[in-house]
Amino acid sequence: MDQASAFSFDMSYCGPPVLPAALWSRWNFDPTLLVALLVIAGLGFILTRQAGPHRRLAFATAWLAAAALYVSPLCALTVSLFSARVGHHVVLTMFVAPLLAISIPRQWARRASLLPALALSTAALWLWHSPNLYTGAFLAPAIYWAMQLSLLGTFTLLWLALIHADAPFHAGLAALLSAVQMGMLGALLVFAGDPLYLPHFATTQAFGLSPQDDQHLGGLIMWVPANLPLLALMLWRLGNVLGPDREAAS
């Protein structure tokens, strides 16, 4: 625990660990973030102004969810709890990313290939949840944003390929493989005998959790609820194969 006590959060993008009593005072009004969100909102409005209502709604919902992830006190909570950061990543990759994929024009989606998208998203998920790289995201804002943007980018690419792939069976299989690998990572965290993530060794007790309990909770979130959107898409795409229009779908 000496190493944990000496860990510095001076360069943590979301600030120092937060205590429960101060959580709702820890909104993030970073001017650079707010300007970036406004610019993204403007670009999204321009790109979707002639799109159908479902695409405009998907972009607006994705933008609101992303703003909540980084502006709300959840940003600070992810410094204290590994489970909160896992939940943050789940919302980013399983909610914001598919909504962005829906908002993107279909002709752009033709560039998304299933196998590279699956490989890149899997690599990003496992690498950023390896203890050393995970810890690095607390040591410099640039590493934090590399984590966030690479997870969002690779999973948006994956969802683009899953939703728009011409071969529904292959898309369903890719969704299943993505769910399996995410579940495997979650299971490893649930059954790990020791806490793995140094930044949280001394920050979870205020929330009534040991570092290992917090890690187990994070693994459980990744193992079960995080997989539900992928499994739903798998059933939808396989339904394209097994349904009455299977010949056209194949």
Secondary structure, 3 states (H helix, E strand, C coil): CHHHHHCCCCCCCCCCCCCHHHHHHCCCCCHHHHHHHHHHHHHHHHHHCCCCHHHHHHHHHHHHHHHHHHHCCHHHHHHHCHHHHHHHHHHHHHHHHHHHHHHCCHHHHCCCCHHHHHHHHHHHHHHHCCHHHHHHCCCCHHHHHHHHHHHHHHHHHHHHHHHHCCCHHHHHHHHHHHHHHHHHHHHHHHHCCCCCCHHHCCCCHHHCCCHHHHHHHHHHHHHCHHHHHHHHHHHHHHHHHHCCCHHHHC
